[in-house]
Amino acid sequence: MRTKDENKRLAIRDAAILEVVEGGLSGATIAGIATRAELSQGTLYLYYPNKDALISQVYVEIKLMVRDVVMSHYDDTASSTTNIRKVWFALLDFALTYPGRFAFAETIATQSPMMDEPELVKVEAEMKSIITRAIADGTLKQAPFESIQAVLIAPVTQLSRSITMGKQKISKRTINATFELIWSGIAK
């Protein structure tokens, strides 16, 4: 039995990300991923039994990366205002630093939600608790969690897409103005 190589696994992951970002979930194929990773299809099957398992694993890995980055900026002792700002800027930084990974996660989330993965249920609960705590303590307007989440995440997605598609840099002025617009809409 052949052993698995971490470099090959990462090549497969990165190839899957590109396939999905460029062609959508339905356009991604094992053959295309193998070609991008410069590996045989047989090698991919040593790592993943099928395309769904591969996409699911990559999605979970990226969502956990995002969670780790975002939660590393969260401080239990800080105010909700401070935490939401820090978490939002951390999410945006991840999206701007890794636009392909972020675009992949957003594509999968909209085309094939995989929130039934146990690790992702916990991630969603952590993110929800930040917002619901801010609603409860009066920092944010009374609104459904999903509404506030949408207002916070959509601009991150759009700014990230601007970089990915247009290869343009987003200024600090634009980033700060974007957050201030968001904040004026959700702050109580």
C-alpha positions in Angstrom: 0.0 0.0 0.0 1.3 3.4 -1.0 1.6 6.1 1.7 0.0 9.5 1.4 2.1 12.5 0.8 1.1 15.9 2.4 2.4 17.8 -0.6 0.1 15.8 -2.9 -2.8 16.3 -0.6 -2.2 20.1 -0.6 -1.9 20.1 -4.4 -5.2 18.3 -4.6 -6.8 20.8 -2.3 -5.5 23.8 -4.2 -6.5 22.2 -7.5 -10.0 21.5 -6.2 -10.3 25.1 -5.0 -9.3 26.5 -8.5 -11.7 24.0 -10.2 -14.7 25.1 -8.1 -13.9 28.9 -8.2 -13.4 28.9 -12.0 -16.2 26.5 -13.0 -18.6 26.2 -10.1 -19.3 23.0 -8.2 -20.9 21.3 -11.2 -18.0 22.2 -13.4 -15.4 20.7 -11.1 -14.4 17.2 -12.1 -11.9 14.6 -10.8 -10.2 14.7 -14.1 -9.8 18.5 -14.0 -8.6 18.5 -10.4 -6.1 15.7 -11.2 -4.8 17.7 -14.2 -4.4 20.9 -12.2 -2.7 19.0 -9.4 -0.4 17.3 -11.9 -1.4 13.9 -10.6 -3.2 10.9 -12.0 -6.9 10.4 -11.2 -5.9 7.2 -9.5 -3.7 9.1 -7.1 -6.7 11.3 -6.2 -8.7 8.2 -5.4 -6.0 7.2 -2.9 -6.8 10.4 -1.0 -10.6 10.7 -1.5 -13.2 8.1 -2.5 -15.0 10.5 -4.8 -15.5 14.2 -5.8 -18.1 14.8 -3.0 -15.8 13.6 -0.3 -12.9 15.7 -1.7 -15.1 18.9 -1.9 -16.5 18.3 1.5 -13.1 17.8 3.1 -11.7 20.9 1.5 -14.7 22.9 2.5 -14.5 21.8 6.1 -10.7 22.5 6.1 -11.2 26.1 4.8 -14.2 26.8 7.2 -12.0 25.7 10.1 -9.2 28.0 8.9 -11.6 30.9 8.8 -12.9 30.0 12.2 -9.4 29.9 13.7 -8.4 33.3 12.2 -11.6 35.0 13.2 -11.8 33.5 16.7 -8.1 34.4 17.3 -9.3 38.0 17.3 -12.2 37.5 19.6 -11.8 38.5 23.2 -14.3 37.4 25.9 -13.4 40.5 28.0 -13.9 43.0 25.2 -17.1 44.8 24.3 -19.4 43.4 21.6 -18.6 46.5 19.6 -14.9 45.8 19.7 -15.3 42.1 19.0 -17.6 42.5 16.0 -15.2 45.0 14.5 -12.1 42.8 15.2 -13.9 39.7 13.9 -15.1 41.5 10.7 -11.7 42.8 9.9 -10.1 39.4 10.6 -12.7 37.8 8.2 -12.0 40.4 5.5 -8.2 40.0 6.0 -8.6 36.2 5.4 -10.8 36.9 2.3 -8.3 39.3 0.9 -5.2 37.2 1.7 -6.8 34.0 0.5 -9.4 35.1 -2.1 -9.5 31.7 -3.8 -10.1 29.8 -0.5 -12.8 32.3 0.5 -14.5 32.2 -2.9 -14.4 28.4 -2.8 -16.1 28.4 0.7 -18.7 30.9 -0.5 -19.4 28.9 -3.7 -19.9 25.7 -1.8 -22.0 27.4 0.9 -24.4 28.7 -1.8 -24.4 25.8 -4.2 -24.3 22.8 -1.8 -24.6 23.7 1.9 -22.6 21.3 4.0 -23.5 22.5 7.5 -24.4 19.1 8.7 -20.7 18.4 9.3 -20.2 18.2 13.1 -17.2 20.6 13.0 -19.2 23.1 11.0 -22.2 23.1 13.3 -19.8 24.2 16.1 -18.3 26.9 14.0 -21.7 28.3 13.1 -22.7 28.2 16.7 -19.6 30.2 17.7 -20.3 32.8 15.0 -24.0 33.0 16.0 -23.1 33.5 19.6 -21.1 36.6 18.9 -24.0 38.3 17.1 -26.7 37.1 19.4 -24.7 38.3 22.4 -24.4 41.7 20.8 -28.1 41.8 20.1 -28.8 40.8 23.7 -26.5 43.4 25.2 -28.0 46.2 23.1 -25.0 46.7 20.8 -26.9 45.6 17.7 -30.4 46.3 16.5 -33.0 43.7 17.2 -33.0 41.6 14.0 -32.8 38.0 13.1 -29.3 36.6 13.3 -29.4 35.6 9.6 -30.1 39.3 8.6 -27.2 40.7 10.6 -24.9 37.9 9.4 -25.9 38.7 5.8 -25.2 42.4 6.3 -21.8 41.6 7.8 -20.7 38.9 5.3 -22.0 40.2 1.9 -19.5 43.1 1.8 -16.6 40.8 2.6 -17.7 38.6 -0.3 -18.0 41.5 -2.7 -14.6 43.0 -1.7 -12.9 39.7 -2.0 -14.6 39.1 -5.4 -13.4 42.5 -6.6 -9.8 41.4 -6.0 -10.2 37.9 -7.3 -11.9 38.9 -10.6 -10.3 42.3 -11.2 -7.0 41.7 -9.5 -7.4 45.2 -8.0 -6.2 46.3 -4.6 -8.8 47.6 -2.1 -7.7 50.7 -0.2 -7.8 51.0 3.5 -10.2 54.0 3.0 -12.6 51.7 1.1 -12.4 49.0 3.8 -13.0 51.4 6.6 -15.8 53.1 4.8 -17.4 49.7 4.1 -17.3 48.8 7.8 -18.7 52.2 8.9 -21.6 51.7 6.4 -22.3 48.2 7.8 -22.0 49.5 11.4 -24.5 52.3 10.8 -27.0 49.8 9.5 -26.7 47.3 12.3 -25.7 49.2 15.5 -28.4 50.1 17.9 
